[in-house]
Amino acid sequence: MSYLLDTNTCSAHLRRPSGLAHRFMQYSGRIFIPTVVLGELYAWAFKRTDPTPLLSFVQGDLLRDVLVLDYDSQCAYVFGQLRGAM
């Protein structure tokens, strides 16, 4: 089984790495984040006075532990179909 993480889960991991580190190790190679989440994490970093520590953590620790899934226009189309049917 694979896991797709949202922004809240990633930010919780970035705020307190020891809290979720065991899960990241347990599911290594099966944890994914979409590019939208990565963009939100970068935005969070750039809102800080000094984004360097958070950027280092995202680009180093987080991206080493997860696989990034590209979100393209086909994904947006399917998303629209699914949400439109709700």
HTML snippet that shows the backbone in 3Dmol.js (N, CA, C, O; Angstrom):
<script src="https://3Dmol.org/build/3Dmol-min.js"></script>
<div id="view" style="width:600px;height:400px;position:relative"></div>
<script>
const pdb = `
ATOM      1  N   MET A   1       0.835  -1.171   0.000  1.00  0.00           N
ATOM      2  CA  MET A   1       0.000   0.000   0.000  1.00  0.00           C
ATOM      3  C   MET A   1       0.887   1.244   0.000  1.00  0.00           C
ATOM      4  O   MET A   1       1.928   1.272   0.656  1.00  0.00           O
ATOM      5  N   SER A   2       0.472   2.262  -0.733  1.00  0.00           N
ATOM      6  CA  SER A   2       1.186   3.537  -0.804  1.00  0.00           C
ATOM      7  C   SER A   2       0.388   4.603  -0.073  1.00  0.00           C
ATOM      8  O   SER A   2      -0.807   4.438   0.171  1.00  0.00           O
ATOM      9  N   TYR A   3       1.049   5.687   0.270  1.00  0.00           N
ATOM     10  CA  TYR A   3       0.417   6.764   1.036  1.00  0.00           C
ATOM     11  C   TYR A   3       0.660   8.102   0.365  1.00  0.00           C
ATOM     12  O   TYR A   3       1.791   8.436   0.010  1.00  0.00           O
ATOM     13  N   LEU A   4      -0.411   8.867   0.194  1.00  0.00           N
ATOM     14  CA  LEU A   4      -0.344  10.202  -0.380  1.00  0.00           C
ATOM     15  C   LEU A   4      -0.567  11.196   0.743  1.00  0.00           C
ATOM     16  O   LEU A   4      -1.638  11.226   1.349  1.00  0.00           O
ATOM     17  N   LEU A   5       0.438  12.009   1.023  1.00  0.00           N
ATOM     18  CA  LEU A   5       0.367  12.940   2.144  1.00  0.00           C
ATOM     19  C   LEU A   5      -0.178  14.293   1.707  1.00  0.00           C
ATOM     20  O   LEU A   5       0.052  14.740   0.583  1.00  0.00           O
ATOM     21  N   ASP A   6      -0.898  14.928   2.607  1.00  0.00           N
ATOM     22  CA  ASP A   6      -1.397  16.276   2.347  1.00  0.00           C
ATOM     23  C   ASP A   6      -0.490  17.295   3.015  1.00  0.00           C
ATOM     24  O   ASP A   6       0.459  16.933   3.711  1.00  0.00           O
ATOM     25  N   THR A   7      -0.784  18.558   2.804  1.00  0.00           N
ATOM     26  CA  THR A   7       0.048  19.632   3.336  1.00  0.00           C
ATOM     27  C   THR A   7       0.083  19.610   4.858  1.00  0.00           C
ATOM     28  O   THR A   7       1.139  19.830   5.450  1.00  0.00           O
ATOM     29  N   ASN A   8      -1.043  19.351   5.496  1.00  0.00           N
ATOM     30  CA  ASN A   8      -1.087  19.341   6.963  1.00  0.00           C
ATOM     31  C   ASN A   8      -0.171  18.277   7.547  1.00  0.00           C
ATOM     32  O   ASN A   8       0.526  18.533   8.529  1.00  0.00           O
ATOM     33  N   THR A   9      -0.163  17.104   6.963  1.00  0.00           N
ATOM     34  CA  THR A   9       0.701  16.031   7.455  1.00  0.00           C
ATOM     35  C   THR A   9       2.170  16.391   7.261  1.00  0.00           C
ATOM     36  O   THR A   9       2.991  16.174   8.152  1.00  0.00           O
ATOM     37  N   CYS A  10       2.496  16.938   6.102  1.00  0.00           N
ATOM     38  CA  CYS A  10       3.885  17.332   5.844  1.00  0.00           C
ATOM     39  C   CYS A  10       4.331  18.455   6.772  1.00  0.00           C
ATOM     40  O   CYS A  10       5.448  18.422   7.289  1.00  0.00           O
ATOM     41  N   SER A  11       3.473  19.446   6.989  1.00  0.00           N
ATOM     42  CA  SER A  11       3.861  20.549   7.874  1.00  0.00           C
ATOM     43  C   SER A  11       3.998  20.065   9.313  1.00  0.00           C
ATOM     44  O   SER A  11       4.851  20.564  10.046  1.00  0.00           O
ATOM     45  N   ALA A  12       3.175  19.102   9.736  1.00  0.00           N
ATOM     46  CA  ALA A  12       3.336  18.526  11.076  1.00  0.00           C
ATOM     47  C   ALA A  12       4.684  17.830  11.191  1.00  0.00           C
ATOM     48  O   ALA A  12       5.355  17.923  12.219  1.00  0.00           O
ATOM     49  N   HIS A  13       5.075  17.137  10.136  1.00  0.00           N
ATOM     50  CA  HIS A  13       6.374  16.465  10.123  1.00  0.00           C
ATOM     51  C   HIS A  13       7.516  17.488  10.153  1.00  0.00           C
ATOM     52  O   HIS A  13       8.530  17.266  10.815  1.00  0.00           O
ATOM     53  N   LEU A  14       7.353  18.594   9.445  1.00  0.00           N
ATOM     54  CA  LEU A  14       8.395  19.615   9.424  1.00  0.00           C
ATOM     55  C   LEU A  14       8.491  20.346  10.754  1.00  0.00           C
ATOM     56  O   LEU A  14       9.579  20.748  11.167  1.00  0.00           O
ATOM     57  N   ARG A  15       7.362  20.518  11.422  1.00  0.00           N
ATOM     58  CA  ARG A  15       7.368  21.194  12.733  1.00  0.00           C
ATOM     59  C   ARG A  15       7.975  20.320  13.822  1.00  0.00           C
ATOM     60  O   ARG A  15       8.691  20.804  14.699  1.00  0.00           O
ATOM     61  N   ARG A  16       7.679  19.023  13.755  1.00  0.00           N
ATOM     62  CA  ARG A  16       8.158  18.098  14.779  1.00  0.00           C
ATOM     63  C   ARG A  16       8.578  16.787  14.121  1.00  0.00           C
ATOM     64  O   ARG A  16       7.831  15.809  14.155  1.00  0.00           O
ATOM     65  N   PRO A  17       9.748  16.761  13.533  1.00  0.00           N
ATOM     66  CA  PRO A  17      10.181  15.583  12.766  1.00  0.00           C
ATOM     67  C   PRO A  17      10.164  14.276  13.556  1.00  0.00           C
ATOM     68  O   PRO A  17       9.886  13.217  12.993  1.00  0.00           O
ATOM     69  N   SER A  18      10.453  14.340  14.829  1.00  0.00           N
ATOM     70  CA  SER A  18      10.496  13.107  15.607  1.00  0.00           C
ATOM     71  C   SER A  18       9.115  12.485  15.773  1.00  0.00           C
ATOM     72  O   SER A  18       9.002  11.287  16.029  1.00  0.00           O
ATOM     73  N   GLY A  19       8.067  13.289  15.630  1.00  0.00           N
ATOM     74  CA  GLY A  19       6.722  12.776  15.810  1.00  0.00           C
ATOM     75  C   GLY A  19       6.281  11.804  14.725  1.00  0.00           C
ATOM     76  O   GLY A  19       5.540  10.863  15.010  1.00  0.00           O
ATOM     77  N   LEU A  20       6.717  12.009  13.491  1.00  0.00           N
ATOM     78  CA  LEU A  20       6.317  11.146  12.379  1.00  0.00           C
ATOM     79  C   LEU A  20       7.474  10.388  11.746  1.00  0.00           C
ATOM     80  O   LEU A  20       7.272   9.633  10.795  1.00  0.00           O
ATOM     81  N   ALA A  21       8.667  10.577  12.256  1.00  0.00           N
ATOM     82  CA  ALA A  21       9.847   9.969  11.639  1.00  0.00           C
ATOM     83  C   ALA A  21       9.725   8.455  11.541  1.00  0.00           C
ATOM     84  O   ALA A  21      10.132   7.860  10.543  1.00  0.00           O
ATOM     85  N   HIS A  22       9.163   7.825  12.578  1.00  0.00           N
ATOM     86  CA  HIS A  22       9.034   6.368  12.543  1.00  0.00           C
ATOM     87  C   HIS A  22       8.112   5.907  11.416  1.00  0.00           C
ATOM     88  O   HIS A  22       8.331   4.847  10.830  1.00  0.00           O
ATOM     89  N   ARG A  23       7.086   6.695  11.111  1.00  0.00           N
ATOM     90  CA  ARG A  23       6.176   6.347  10.011  1.00  0.00           C
ATOM     91  C   ARG A  23       6.869   6.529   8.655  1.00  0.00           C
ATOM     92  O   ARG A  23       6.673   5.733   7.737  1.00  0.00           O
ATOM     93  N   PHE A  24       7.672   7.572   8.546  1.00  0.00           N
ATOM     94  CA  PHE A  24       8.391   7.797   7.299  1.00  0.00           C
ATOM     95  C   PHE A  24       9.370   6.650   7.049  1.00  0.00           C
ATOM     96  O   PHE A  24       9.540   6.221   5.907  1.00  0.00           O
ATOM     97  N   MET A  25      10.008   6.157   8.095  1.00  0.00           N
ATOM     98  CA  MET A  25      10.922   5.025   7.933  1.00  0.00           C
ATOM     99  C   MET A  25      10.144   3.742   7.659  1.00  0.00           C
ATOM    100  O   MET A  25      10.559   2.926   6.836  1.00  0.00           O
ATOM    101  N   GLN A  26       9.022   3.565   8.345  1.00  0.00           N
ATOM    102  CA  GLN A  26       8.218   2.359   8.193  1.00  0.00           C
ATOM    103  C   GLN A  26       7.695   2.195   6.765  1.00  0.00           C
ATOM    104  O   GLN A  26       7.667   1.088   6.228  1.00  0.00           O
ATOM    105  N   TYR A  27       7.284   3.304   6.162  1.00  0.00           N
ATOM    106  CA  TYR A  27       6.683   3.245   4.832  1.00  0.00           C
ATOM    107  C   TYR A  27       7.619   3.786   3.744  1.00  0.00           C
ATOM    108  O   TYR A  27       7.157   4.235   2.695  1.00  0.00           O
ATOM    109  N   SER A  28       8.898   3.743   3.988  1.00  0.00           N
ATOM    110  CA  SER A  28       9.894   4.252   3.050  1.00  0.00           C
ATOM    111  C   SER A  28       9.681   3.686   1.649  1.00  0.00           C
ATOM    112  O   SER A  28       9.484   2.484   1.473  1.00  0.00           O
ATOM    113  N   GLY A  29       9.724   4.584   0.648  1.00  0.00           N
ATOM    114  CA  GLY A  29       9.536   4.177  -0.727  1.00  0.00           C
ATOM    115  C   GLY A  29       8.085   4.102  -1.158  1.00  0.00           C
ATOM    116  O   GLY A  29       7.790   3.881  -2.333  1.00  0.00           O
ATOM    117  N   ARG A  30       7.166   4.288  -0.195  1.00  0.00           N
ATOM    118  CA  ARG A  30       5.739   4.210  -0.515  1.00  0.00           C
ATOM    119  C   ARG A  30       4.992   5.472  -0.092  1.00  0.00           C
ATOM    120  O   ARG A  30       3.765   5.469   0.006  1.00  0.00           O
ATOM    121  N   ILE A  31       5.737   6.554   0.159  1.00  0.00           N
ATOM    122  CA  ILE A  31       5.120   7.812   0.575  1.00  0.00           C
ATOM    123  C   ILE A  31       5.253   8.813  -0.564  1.00  0.00           C
ATOM    124  O   ILE A  31       6.337   9.022  -1.108  1.00  0.00           O
ATOM    125  N   PHE A  32       4.126   9.426  -0.912  1.00  0.00           N
ATOM    126  CA  PHE A  32       4.073  10.349  -2.039  1.00  0.00           C
ATOM    127  C   PHE A  32       3.460  11.677  -1.615  1.00  0.00           C
ATOM    128  O   PHE A  32       2.637  11.731  -0.702  1.00  0.00           O
ATOM    129  N   ILE A  33       3.873  12.751  -2.291  1.00  0.00           N
ATOM    130  CA  ILE A  33       3.201  14.040  -2.157  1.00  0.00           C
ATOM    131  C   ILE A  33       2.997  14.601  -3.563  1.00  0.00           C
ATOM    132  O   ILE A  33       3.857  14.435  -4.429  1.00  0.00           O
ATOM    133  N   PRO A  34       1.866  15.263  -3.791  1.00  0.00           N
ATOM    134  CA  PRO A  34       1.682  15.898  -5.099  1.00  0.00           C
ATOM    135  C   PRO A  34       2.453  17.216  -5.169  1.00  0.00           C
ATOM    136  O   PRO A  34       2.790  17.795  -4.136  1.00  0.00           O
ATOM    137  N   THR A  35       2.729  17.684  -6.368  1.00  0.00           N
ATOM    138  CA  THR A  35       3.460  18.937  -6.531  1.00  0.00           C
ATOM    139  C   THR A  35       2.714  20.112  -5.902  1.00  0.00           C
ATOM    140  O   THR A  35       3.339  21.093  -5.501  1.00  0.00           O
ATOM    141  N   VAL A  36       1.390  20.026  -5.810  1.00  0.00           N
ATOM    142  CA  VAL A  36       0.613  21.091  -5.170  1.00  0.00           C
ATOM    143  C   VAL A  36       1.030  21.222  -3.703  1.00  0.00           C
ATOM    144  O   VAL A  36       1.201  22.334  -3.205  1.00  0.00           O
ATOM    145  N   VAL A  37       1.190  20.108  -3.021  1.00  0.00           N
ATOM    146  CA  VAL A  37       1.618  20.126  -1.617  1.00  0.00           C
ATOM    147  C   VAL A  37       3.024  20.698  -1.505  1.00  0.00           C
ATOM    148  O   VAL A  37       3.296  21.507  -0.618  1.00  0.00           O
ATOM    149  N   LEU A  38       3.913  20.287  -2.392  1.00  0.00           N
ATOM    150  CA  LEU A  38       5.273  20.817  -2.367  1.00  0.00           C
ATOM    151  C   LEU A  38       5.260  22.325  -2.550  1.00  0.00           C
ATOM    152  O   LEU A  38       5.997  23.038  -1.870  1.00  0.00           O
ATOM    153  N   GLY A  39       4.436  22.814  -3.457  1.00  0.00           N
ATOM    154  CA  GLY A  39       4.307  24.260  -3.664  1.00  0.00           C
ATOM    155  C   GLY A  39       3.794  24.974  -2.430  1.00  0.00           C
ATOM    156  O   GLY A  39       4.265  26.065  -2.109  1.00  0.00           O
ATOM    157  N   GLU A  40       2.839  24.379  -1.733  1.00  0.00           N
ATOM    158  CA  GLU A  40       2.328  24.991  -0.502  1.00  0.00           C
ATOM    159  C   GLU A  40       3.386  25.034   0.587  1.00  0.00           C
ATOM    160  O   GLU A  40       3.451  25.993   1.355  1.00  0.00           O
ATOM    161  N   LEU A  41       4.211  24.003   0.657  1.00  0.00           N
ATOM    162  CA  LEU A  41       5.298  23.998   1.643  1.00  0.00           C
ATOM    163  C   LEU A  41       6.339  25.064   1.315  1.00  0.00           C
ATOM    164  O   LEU A  41       6.853  25.729   2.214  1.00  0.00           O
ATOM    165  N   TYR A  42       6.650  25.227   0.027  1.00  0.00           N
ATOM    166  CA  TYR A  42       7.567  26.291  -0.369  1.00  0.00           C
ATOM    167  C   TYR A  42       6.975  27.669  -0.039  1.00  0.00           C
ATOM    168  O   TYR A  42       7.689  28.549   0.441  1.00  0.00           O
ATOM    169  N   ALA A  43       5.691  27.854  -0.290  1.00  0.00           N
ATOM    170  CA  ALA A  43       5.039  29.135   0.029  1.00  0.00           C
ATOM    171  C   ALA A  43       5.130  29.413   1.520  1.00  0.00           C
ATOM    172  O   ALA A  43       5.387  30.545   1.928  1.00  0.00           O
ATOM    173  N   TRP A  44       4.921  28.381   2.336  1.00  0.00           N
ATOM    174  CA  TRP A  44       5.022  28.516   3.797  1.00  0.00           C
ATOM    175  C   TRP A  44       6.433  28.968   4.167  1.00  0.00           C
ATOM    176  O   TRP A  44       6.600  29.838   5.022  1.00  0.00           O
ATOM    177  N   ALA A  45       7.438  28.388   3.537  1.00  0.00           N
ATOM    178  CA  ALA A  45       8.824  28.758   3.834  1.00  0.00           C
ATOM    179  C   ALA A  45       9.105  30.202   3.436  1.00  0.00           C
ATOM    180  O   ALA A  45       9.720  30.948   4.199  1.00  0.00           O
ATOM    181  N   PHE A  46       8.656  30.601   2.242  1.00  0.00           N
ATOM    182  CA  PHE A  46       8.960  31.945   1.754  1.00  0.00           C
ATOM    183  C   PHE A  46       8.188  33.043   2.473  1.00  0.00           C
ATOM    184  O   PHE A  46       8.515  34.219   2.315  1.00  0.00           O
ATOM    185  N   LYS A  47       7.180  32.695   3.252  1.00  0.00           N
ATOM    186  CA  LYS A  47       6.468  33.686   4.066  1.00  0.00           C
ATOM    187  C   LYS A  47       7.267  34.044   5.320  1.00  0.00           C
ATOM    188  O   LYS A  47       6.988  35.055   5.965  1.00  0.00           O
ATOM    189  N   ARG A  48       8.237  33.239   5.659  1.00  0.00           N
ATOM    190  CA  ARG A  48       9.056  33.479   6.848  1.00  0.00           C
ATOM    191  C   ARG A  48      10.096  34.561   6.579  1.00  0.00           C
ATOM    192  O   ARG A  48      10.493  34.800   5.439  1.00  0.00           O
ATOM    193  N   THR A  49      10.517  35.197   7.641  1.00  0.00           N
ATOM    194  CA  THR A  49      11.577  36.196   7.534  1.00  0.00           C
ATOM    195  C   THR A  49      12.848  35.563   6.985  1.00  0.00           C
ATOM    196  O   THR A  49      13.504  36.124   6.107  1.00  0.00           O
ATOM    197  N   ASP A  50      13.189  34.395   7.505  1.00  0.00           N
ATOM    198  CA  ASP A  50      14.351  33.655   7.004  1.00  0.00           C
ATOM    199  C   ASP A  50      13.881  32.277   6.549  1.00  0.00           C
ATOM    200  O   ASP A  50      13.727  31.376   7.374  1.00  0.00           O
ATOM    201  N   PRO A  51      13.653  32.100   5.259  1.00  0.00           N
ATOM    202  CA  PRO A  51      13.143  30.813   4.774  1.00  0.00           C
ATOM    203  C   PRO A  51      14.191  29.699   4.716  1.00  0.00           C
ATOM    204  O   PRO A  51      13.844  28.537   4.508  1.00  0.00           O
ATOM    205  N   THR A  52      15.451  30.039   4.894  1.00  0.00           N
ATOM    206  CA  THR A  52      16.539  29.084   4.691  1.00  0.00           C
ATOM    207  C   THR A  52      16.395  27.792   5.493  1.00  0.00           C
ATOM    208  O   THR A  52      16.520  26.716   4.908  1.00  0.00           O
ATOM    209  N   PRO A  53      16.138  27.843   6.814  1.00  0.00           N
ATOM    210  CA  PRO A  53      16.047  26.572   7.560  1.00  0.00           C
ATOM    211  C   PRO A  53      14.919  25.670   7.063  1.00  0.00           C
ATOM    212  O   PRO A  53      15.102  24.461   6.923  1.00  0.00           O
ATOM    213  N   LEU A  54      13.766  26.255   6.801  1.00  0.00           N
ATOM    214  CA  LEU A  54      12.635  25.455   6.348  1.00  0.00           C
ATOM    215  C   LEU A  54      12.864  24.927   4.933  1.00  0.00           C
ATOM    216  O   LEU A  54      12.531  23.780   4.635  1.00  0.00           O
ATOM    217  N   LEU A  55      13.429  25.759   4.064  1.00  0.00           N
ATOM    218  CA  LEU A  55      13.752  25.298   2.709  1.00  0.00           C
ATOM    219  C   LEU A  55      14.752  24.149   2.748  1.00  0.00           C
ATOM    220  O   LEU A  55      14.623  23.183   1.997  1.00  0.00           O
ATOM    221  N   SER A  56      15.729  24.254   3.605  1.00  0.00           N
ATOM    222  CA  SER A  56      16.732  23.185   3.747  1.00  0.00           C
ATOM    223  C   SER A  56      16.075  21.886   4.191  1.00  0.00           C
ATOM    224  O   SER A  56      16.409  20.808   3.700  1.00  0.00           O
ATOM    225  N   PHE A  57      15.143  22.001   5.121  1.00  0.00           N
ATOM    226  CA  PHE A  57      14.466  20.813   5.624  1.00  0.00           C
ATOM    227  C   PHE A  57      13.583  20.195   4.539  1.00  0.00           C
ATOM    228  O   PHE A  57      13.578  18.978   4.354  1.00  0.00           O
ATOM    229  N   VAL A  58      12.835  21.042   3.822  1.00  0.00           N
ATOM    230  CA  VAL A  58      11.970  20.538   2.748  1.00  0.00           C
ATOM    231  C   VAL A  58      12.810  19.882   1.666  1.00  0.00           C
ATOM    232  O   VAL A  58      12.547  18.747   1.269  1.00  0.00           O
ATOM    233  N   GLN A  59      13.818  20.596   1.191  1.00  0.00           N
ATOM    234  CA  GLN A  59      14.624  20.106   0.077  1.00  0.00           C
ATOM    235  C   GLN A  59      15.538  18.956   0.474  1.00  0.00           C
ATOM    236  O   GLN A  59      15.930  18.156  -0.376  1.00  0.00           O
ATOM    237  N   GLY A  60      15.872  18.868   1.720  1.00  0.00           N
ATOM    238  CA  GLY A  60      16.756  17.800   2.181  1.00  0.00           C
ATOM    239  C   GLY A  60      15.983  16.634   2.750  1.00  0.00           C
ATOM    240  O   GLY A  60      15.786  15.618   2.084  1.00  0.00           O
ATOM    241  N   ASP A  61      15.547  16.787   3.985  1.00  0.00           N
ATOM    242  CA  ASP A  61      14.917  15.681   4.710  1.00  0.00           C
ATOM    243  C   ASP A  61      13.613  15.205   4.080  1.00  0.00           C
ATOM    244  O   ASP A  61      13.435  14.008   3.858  1.00  0.00           O
ATOM    245  N   LEU A  62      12.712  16.117   3.793  1.00  0.00           N
ATOM    246  CA  LEU A  62      11.407  15.704   3.285  1.00  0.00           C
ATOM    247  C   LEU A  62      11.517  15.065   1.901  1.00  0.00           C
ATOM    248  O   LEU A  62      10.995  13.972   1.682  1.00  0.00           O
ATOM    249  N   LEU A  63      12.185  15.730   0.976  1.00  0.00           N
ATOM    250  CA  LEU A  63      12.264  15.203  -0.388  1.00  0.00           C
ATOM    251  C   LEU A  63      13.111  13.935  -0.487  1.00  0.00           C
ATOM    252  O   LEU A  63      13.035  13.212  -1.480  1.00  0.00           O
ATOM    253  N   ARG A  64      13.895  13.673   0.514  1.00  0.00           N
ATOM    254  CA  ARG A  64      14.644  12.420   0.556  1.00  0.00           C
ATOM    255  C   ARG A  64      13.718  11.265   0.956  1.00  0.00           C
ATOM    256  O   ARG A  64      13.951  10.116   0.581  1.00  0.00           O
ATOM    257  N   ASP A  65      12.656  11.585   1.729  1.00  0.00           N
ATOM    258  CA  ASP A  65      11.765  10.559   2.267  1.00  0.00           C
ATOM    259  C   ASP A  65      10.502  10.316   1.444  1.00  0.00           C
ATOM    260  O   ASP A  65       9.813   9.320   1.663  1.00  0.00           O
ATOM    261  N   VAL A  66      10.185  11.201   0.508  1.00  0.00           N
ATOM    262  CA  VAL A  66       8.947  11.070  -0.259  1.00  0.00           C
ATOM    263  C   VAL A  66       9.225  11.108  -1.755  1.00  0.00           C
ATOM    264  O   VAL A  66      10.289  11.547  -2.192  1.00  0.00           O
ATOM    265  N   LEU A  67       8.268  10.648  -2.521  1.00  0.00           N
ATOM    266  CA  LEU A  67       8.319  10.754  -3.974  1.00  0.00           C
ATOM    267  C   LEU A  67       7.291  11.793  -4.389  1.00  0.00           C
ATOM    268  O   LEU A  67       6.153  11.760  -3.920  1.00  0.00           O
ATOM    269  N   VAL A  68       7.675  12.709  -5.260  1.00  0.00           N
ATOM    270  CA  VAL A  68       6.791  13.793  -5.688  1.00  0.00           C
ATOM    271  C   VAL A  68       6.046  13.355  -6.944  1.00  0.00           C
ATOM    272  O   VAL A  68       6.647  12.908  -7.921  1.00  0.00           O
ATOM    273  N   LEU A  69       4.725  13.493  -6.894  1.00  0.00           N
ATOM    274  CA  LEU A  69       3.879  13.167  -8.043  1.00  0.00           C
ATOM    275  C   LEU A  69       3.499  14.453  -8.759  1.00  0.00           C
ATOM    276  O   LEU A  69       2.944  15.369  -8.153  1.00  0.00           O
ATOM    277  N   ASP A  70       3.799  14.517 -10.049  1.00  0.00           N
ATOM    278  CA  ASP A  70       3.448  15.698 -10.823  1.00  0.00           C
ATOM    279  C   ASP A  70       1.940  15.792 -10.980  1.00  0.00           C
ATOM    280  O   ASP A  70       1.267  14.806 -11.280  1.00  0.00           O
ATOM    281  N   TYR A  71       1.426  16.989 -10.774  1.00  0.00           N
ATOM    282  CA  TYR A  71       0.008  17.269 -10.949  1.00  0.00           C
ATOM    283  C   TYR A  71      -0.123  18.004 -12.270  1.00  0.00           C
ATOM    284  O   TYR A  71       0.331  19.140 -12.403  1.00  0.00           O
ATOM    285  N   ASP A  72      -0.740  17.362 -13.238  1.00  0.00           N
ATOM    286  CA  ASP A  72      -0.824  17.953 -14.569  1.00  0.00           C
ATOM    287  C   ASP A  72      -2.273  18.255 -14.944  1.00  0.00           C
ATOM    288  O   ASP A  72      -3.179  18.091 -14.126  1.00  0.00           O
ATOM    289  N   SER A  73      -2.484  18.690 -16.167  1.00  0.00           N
ATOM    290  CA  SER A  73      -3.825  19.081 -16.590  1.00  0.00           C
ATOM    291  C   SER A  73      -4.769  17.880 -16.660  1.00  0.00           C
ATOM    292  O   SER A  73      -5.973  18.042 -16.458  1.00  0.00           O
ATOM    293  N   GLN A  74      -4.261  16.698 -16.936  1.00  0.00           N
ATOM    294  CA  GLN A  74      -5.113  15.509 -16.920  1.00  0.00           C
ATOM    295  C   GLN A  74      -5.603  15.224 -15.498  1.00  0.00           C
ATOM    296  O   GLN A  74      -6.758  14.846 -15.301  1.00  0.00           O
ATOM    297  N   CYS A  75      -4.736  15.403 -14.523  1.00  0.00           N
ATOM    298  CA  CYS A  75      -5.156  15.251 -13.124  1.00  0.00           C
ATOM    299  C   CYS A  75      -6.237  16.266 -12.785  1.00  0.00           C
ATOM    300  O   CYS A  75      -7.218  15.933 -12.119  1.00  0.00           O
ATOM    301  N   ALA A  76      -6.065  17.484 -13.232  1.00  0.00           N
ATOM    302  CA  ALA A  76      -7.058  18.529 -12.965  1.00  0.00           C
ATOM    303  C   ALA A  76      -8.402  18.172 -13.598  1.00  0.00           C
ATOM    304  O   ALA A  76      -9.452  18.412 -13.004  1.00  0.00           O
ATOM    305  N   TYR A  77      -8.371  17.607 -14.783  1.00  0.00           N
ATOM    306  CA  TYR A  77      -9.589  17.207 -15.479  1.00  0.00           C
ATOM    307  C   TYR A  77     -10.331  16.120 -14.686  1.00  0.00           C
ATOM    308  O   TYR A  77     -11.542  16.211 -14.481  1.00  0.00           O
ATOM    309  N   VAL A  78      -9.604  15.110 -14.251  1.00  0.00           N
ATOM    310  CA  VAL A  78     -10.221  14.028 -13.469  1.00  0.00           C
ATOM    311  C   VAL A  78     -10.730  14.566 -12.134  1.00  0.00           C
ATOM    312  O   VAL A  78     -11.811  14.185 -11.685  1.00  0.00           O
ATOM    313  N   PHE A  79      -9.964  15.442 -11.502  1.00  0.00           N
ATOM    314  CA  PHE A  79     -10.401  16.073 -10.261  1.00  0.00           C
ATOM    315  C   PHE A  79     -11.736  16.797 -10.478  1.00  0.00           C
ATOM    316  O   PHE A  79     -12.660  16.671  -9.674  1.00  0.00           O
ATOM    317  N   GLY A  80     -11.821  17.557 -11.576  1.00  0.00           N
ATOM    318  CA  GLY A  80     -13.053  18.268 -11.888  1.00  0.00           C
ATOM    319  C   GLY A  80     -14.218  17.314 -12.087  1.00  0.00           C
ATOM    320  O   GLY A  80     -15.324  17.585 -11.619  1.00  0.00           O
ATOM    321  N   GLN A  81     -13.992  16.224 -12.760  1.00  0.00           N
ATOM    322  CA  GLN A  81     -15.048  15.225 -12.962  1.00  0.00           C
ATOM    323  C   GLN A  81     -15.531  14.660 -11.630  1.00  0.00           C
ATOM    324  O   GLN A  81     -16.732  14.559 -11.382  1.00  0.00           O
ATOM    325  N   LEU A  82     -14.578  14.294 -10.781  1.00  0.00           N
ATOM    326  CA  LEU A  82     -14.949  13.692  -9.495  1.00  0.00           C
ATOM    327  C   LEU A  82     -15.686  14.678  -8.596  1.00  0.00           C
ATOM    328  O   LEU A  82     -16.705  14.342  -7.993  1.00  0.00           O
ATOM    329  N   ARG A  83     -15.159  15.895  -8.513  1.00  0.00           N
ATOM    330  CA  ARG A  83     -15.815  16.909  -7.669  1.00  0.00           C
ATOM    331  C   ARG A  83     -17.170  17.312  -8.243  1.00  0.00           C
ATOM    332  O   ARG A  83     -18.106  17.586  -7.492  1.00  0.00           O
ATOM    333  N   GLY A  84     -17.276  17.347  -9.564  1.00  0.00           N
ATOM    334  CA  GLY A  84     -18.540  17.708 -10.204  1.00  0.00           C
ATOM    335  C   GLY A  84     -19.621  16.676  -9.986  1.00  0.00           C
ATOM    336  O   GLY A  84     -20.809  16.994 -10.040  1.00  0.00           O
ATOM    337  N   ALA A  85     -19.219  15.436  -9.738  1.00  0.00           N
ATOM    338  CA  ALA A  85     -20.186  14.376  -9.518  1.00  0.00           C
ATOM    339  C   ALA A  85     -20.657  14.292  -8.062  1.00  0.00           C
ATOM    340  O   ALA A  85     -21.556  13.513  -7.744  1.00  0.00           O
ATOM    341  N   MET A  86     -20.068  15.070  -7.205  1.00  0.00           N
ATOM    342  CA  MET A  86     -20.426  15.003  -5.769  1.00  0.00           C
ATOM    343  C   MET A  86     -21.632  15.841  -5.470  1.00  0.00           C
ATOM    344  O   MET A  86     -22.071  15.903  -4.321  1.00  0.00           O
TER     345      MET A  86
END
`;
const viewer = $3Dmol.createViewer("view");
viewer.addModel(pdb, "pdb");
viewer.setStyle({}, {cartoon: {color: "spectrum"}});
viewer.zoomTo();
viewer.render();
</script>
